Amino acid sequence: MRNRYYDLLRCLAIVRVVVYHVTGWAFLTLAFPAMSVMFALAGALMANSLDRWGTAAVGRRLRRLLPSLWVVALLFVPAMLLTGLAPSWRLVFWLLPLADPPANSWGALVLSVVWYLRDYLWFVLVSPLARWLFRRWPVPTLLAPYLLLGVVEFGYPDAPGVLRDFGLYYGAWLLGFAQHDGLLRRIPRRLLVAVAVPVGAAGLGWILTHQGARGYDLNDVPLGNALWSVAFVLLVFGLAPSAVAWVDRWAPLDRAVTVLNSRALTVYLWHMPFVIALNELLSGLGLAHSSALGLAARLAAVAVLVAVAVALFGWVEDLAARRPPRLLPGGTARAPAGVAAPPAGPPAGVAAPPVPGDPARSTSAGEPAGLSSIGR
C-alpha cells in the first residue's frame, strides 16, 4: 500500500522545482529544499527494495531510471550532433550516466537536469554497501557524507561534481534509510525538534552570511544547504502525520498527486527544455520574465507543454516499471500504437520512480563544463 504522505511530499517537490525554474525565485529553495527531500524519499524506497530483493534491487532501480533518459537521448543527441556536438566515446554516458554526458552549448542548458540521474545512479550503486554499514554503525555512517562535504568545501574546492554531491545529498539518502527502519519515529518529538532547530539555525546563519550570486538561493551555498536541508528532512520525516486521508477525499488533488508521482521522471526531464525555449520565445514577444504577465504566461505554457510530454512519453515509465502502459495513471490501460502491453507487474505503489530535485547551480571551480554544471 502506498504511503500517501510520501506521495504528497513528492508532488510538492515536483511542483516546486518547476515553479522555481520558471520564476527563479530563490526563496523557494529555503521554503522547500526539494532536492534533499527527494533524495531522502528515494533513500527510503531504496532501503525497502534492498530489504526485499537484496542486491537485485540495484538492477530494478536502474531499470526504472534509465528508459526515460534513453527516450530523451534518442531525440536530443542526434539534434546536438547536427548542431556542433563532436562525436566521442563519451556519448555512452547517455546510456549509463556514470559521468556527465556530452552536450553542445544549447544542449547543456536544456538538458542540465540530467545531473540528477547521474547522482541517483551512483547513490543506487553504493547503497548495498551503505545499507550494510548503516545497519551496523548508523550514526557514523550518517555523519560521513557531511564530513566529506566539509573536506570538499574547505580543503578540496576542485573536487569532481559527483564527490561534492555525495557530501551534499547522500546524507539525505541515508536519512531515508533511517526513516524506513523506523529510527526517526522512535526519537521523542521534543528531542527531534531540539536537534533539528539548532542544526537548521546554523544552516540558515551560514546561508545569510555566505550568499551566492543569486542571494539566498540554497544551491549557491552547499554547507548551508546541507545543514538547513537535514533539519528540514528530520522534521518532515520525524513529525510525519499518521495519515493524510484528506488527500484522497478531494478527487482533483487525489488525481494530481497520483499522476505526478507516476510521471515524475517524465515531468523532470522535459520541463527544462520548455522553460528555456519559452523564455526565449516570450521575451522576443515582449513578455519580460520580470513582469507578472510574463511569469504567468511562462507558468501556463510550461504546464501545458509538460502535460503534452506526459501524454506522449509518460507510458515509458509504465513499461520501465512493468506496468500496463496508460495515457494517465488511474485511467484505462492502453498501449501506445505499436507498443505491446507487458504482463501485469507489481502494484503502482511498490516502487515509485525517482523524482526531480532542484537543478540550479553554477559551474564549480575545476569541474568540466557539462550537464550538471549548468544549473541546479
N, C-alpha and C positions, 0 to 999 in steps of 0.2 A: 504494500500500500504506500502511495506517495506521501511524503511529508509536505503538506501544502505550505507550511511556513517557509521551508527551503524554496519552494516554487515561487512564493511571493517575493522573497529576497532576490532571487534570480531575475524575476520580472522587473523589479525596481531597478536593478543594476543595468539591465539591458536598456531600459528607457533612459536612465541617467546618462549612460555612455553616449547614446545617440544625441540626446539634447546637448550634452557637453561639446560634442564635436561640431554640432551645428552652430551653437552660440558662442563657444569659447569661454563661458562663464567659469572663472577659476573657483568661485566659492562652492560650486557643486562638488568638487573633489574633496573638500572638507566636510560638506554636509553628508556625503555618502561615498566613502572610499571604495568604489565598486570593484576595483581590481583585486584588492586583498579579500574582500568578501567573496568574490567569485573563486579565487584560489582556495579559500577556506572551504567553501561548499564542494569544490572539486576534490579536495583532500578527503573530506568525509565520505564522498562517493567512492573514492579510490580505496580507502580503508575497508569499506564494505565489500568491494569487489575482491580485494586480496583475501579477506576472511572467507569469502565464498568459493573463490576459484583458485587461490594460490597465485603462483607466478603467471598462470594463464591469463590473469586479469590484465596484464600488460598488453597482450595482443588484442584482447577485447576492447580495451580503451583506445588503442591506436586505430582499430577498425572503425570505431565511432568518430574519430577525429579527422582522418585523412581524406575520405572521399569528397567531402565538400570543398576541401582545398584543391583537390585534383580538378574539379569542375572549373573553379576559378582559374587555375593554371592553364587549362585547356583553351580558355578564351583569351586570357591576357598575355600569356607568354608568347604566342605567335605574333600578337599585335606589337609587343615590345621588340621582338626580333626584327620586325619590319620597320621599326622606327628608331633603330640605332643600337639596340642591345647586342653586344658581341656574343656569339655562341661560345660556350665554355662548358667544361665538365661540371661546373658548379650548378648548372641547371638541374642536376639531380636533386638538389635541395628543394625543388618544387614538388618532388615526390615524397621526400622524407626530410623535413626542415630541421636537421640537427644543427644547422647554421643558417644565417640569413640567406635566403635565395637571392640570386642576382636580379637586378631591375635597372631600367634606364631612368631618366630624370622624372618623367611623369609617372611611371610605374611605381617608383619608390614612394611616391606621395600617396597615390590612390590605393596601394596595397600595403601601406605601412602597418596595418593591423596584424599582418602575418607574424610579427614578433611574438604575439601571444601564443600562437600554435607552437612556435619553436620552444618557448619556455615550458608550455604544458607538456610537450613531448619529453623533454628532459626530466621534468618532475615525475612523470609516469615511470620512466625508465629507472629512476633512482628509488622509487617508492618501495619495492620489495626489501631493499637493504634498510631504508629509513624506517619501515614498519618494524623490522626486527630490532633495530636499535631503540626505537621509541618504546616498545613493549618492555625493554629491559632497563633503560635509563631515560624515562620520559622528559624530565626537566633538563638535563644536559643536552639531549637531542633537540629539544625545542629552542634552547638558547643558542645553539651552534650557528644557525643562519644569521642571527643578529650580531654575533661576534664576527662572523665573516663580513657582514656589511660594514662594521666599524673598521676592520682591517682595510677593506677596499676604499672606504671614504677617506681615511686618514693616512694610509700608507701605500696604496696601490691604485692611484686615480686612473691609470690606463688599463685597468682590468677589463677583460672581454665582457661584452654585454651579458652573456649567459651567467657568468660568475657573479656579476653585480646583481642580477635579478634573483639568483639563488639567495643572496643575502637579504634582498628586499622583500621577496614574496614567499620563499619556501617556509618561513615561519608561519605564515597564514595557512599554508597547506597542512603543516603539522598540527595547527590548532584544529583543523578539520579532523585529523586523526583523534585528537583529544575529545572532540565533540562526539564522534562516532563511538568511542569507548566509554562515554558517559562520565569522563573525568570532570568536565566543566560543570555538569549538572550536580555533581556531588560536592562542589565547593559551596559553602554557605554564601548566600547572596551578599551579605554585608562584607564578607572577605573579598569576594569577587569585585565588588564596587571599590573597596579600599585599595585593591591592586590596580584596577583599570584607570581610576581617576588620576592618580599621580603620574602614571605612565602616559596617559593622554595629555595631561597638562605639560609634561616635559616635551612631548612631541609638538604641541601647539606653540610652546615657548620657542622651540628651535625653529619652527616654521616662521614665526613672526620676526625673528631676529636674523634669519638667513633666507630672505626672499630671493627668488629667481627672477628670470626675465619677465615672467607673467604674474608677478606679485605673489599672492598666497596660494598659488597652484601647487598641490602636493607633488606633482610629477617632477618639479624642479628642485625638490628638497628631499632626497632619498632618506636621510636619517629621520627627519621629522615625519615623513610619510610612514616609515616603518613603525615608529612609536605611536603615532596617532591611530594608525590602522589596527595595530594589535589591540589597543584599548577598545576600539570600536567593535572588532570581531569578538573579543571577550564578552562584551555586553550583549550584542545581538544573539550570540550563542548561549551564553550562560544565563541570560534572563529571558530566554525564549518562552513564549506562552505555550501552555499545554495543548492548545488547539486554536485554529483560525477558521472555524466553520463559517464565519461571515463571508469569507472569500467565495464560497460555493453557493451562498444564498442569493447573490446578485448575479444573474446569468451573464450579463456582458463582461463583468470582471472575471468571473469564472472562466469564460471562453478566452478572454485576453491572456490570462495567466497560463492557461493550457497551451495556447498557440505559441506564445513567446518562449515557453520552456521547450517545446518540441521543435521549434525552428530557431533556437538561439544562435547556432553556428552560422546559419544562412543570413540572419539579420546582421550578425557581427561582420562577416566577410564582405557583404555587399553594401552596407550603409556608407562606408567611407568613400568609395568611388562616386556615389551620388552626391555626397556632401561637397566634394571637391569640384565636380562638374557643375553643380547648381550654383555654387558660389561664383564661378567664372561667368556662367550664363546670366544670372540675375544681376551681378554687378555691371555687366555690359548693357543690361536693360535699364540701368539707373536705380535699381533697388539695392541700396547700400547695405552692407552687413550690419552696420551700426544702427540702422533705423528699425523701429518696431515693425513696420510693414515688411521690410526686407527679411528680418528674422522669422516673422510669421509665415512668409511665403516659402522660405527655405525649409522650415519645420514641416509645413504641409506637403511640400513637394517631395521631401525625403521620405516622409511616411507613405505616400502613395507609391513611390518607386520601390521602396523596400517591400511593400505588400505585393507588388508585381514580381519582384525577385523571389519572394517566398512561394508564390504560386508556380513560378517557372522551375525553381531549383530545390524547393524545400523537401520534395519527395526523396532526394538523395539521402537526407538524414534518416528517413524511414528505412531505406534499403540498407544503410550502414548499420542500423540497429536491428536488422532482420525483422522489421515490421512490414505489414502490407502498406504500400505507398498510398498516401492520401493527399488530396489537394490541401485540406486543412485538418488538423487533428480534431477528432470528435465527429467528423463527417463520415460519409460512406467511403469505404476503401475503394480507390480507383487508381489503377496504374496508369502512368503517362503512356502515350502512344508508343508502341514498340518495346515497352518495358514489361516483362513478366513479373507478376506479383510473387514475392518469395513466400515460402511457408510461414505460417504464423509463428512468431518468436515469443520472447518474454513480454510481459505487460509493459506498457509505455513507462511506467514508473520505476522499473527495476534499476535503470541506469540512465540518468539524464545526460544529454550532451554537454560538452564544455561550453562555457559562456564567455562572451567578451568581457574584457576588463576595461581598461581605461587608457587607450593609447594616446599619449600626449607628452612626449619628452624630446628634447633636442639632442643632437649628437653628443655622445660622451667623448671626452678627450681621449684620443688614441684609438677610438673604435672606428673600424672601417665603415664608410658610408654604406648603408644597407637599409632594408625594410624596417628593422627595429629602431633605427636611429632617427627616423623622420619625425615621429611624434607619438606621444602616448596620451 
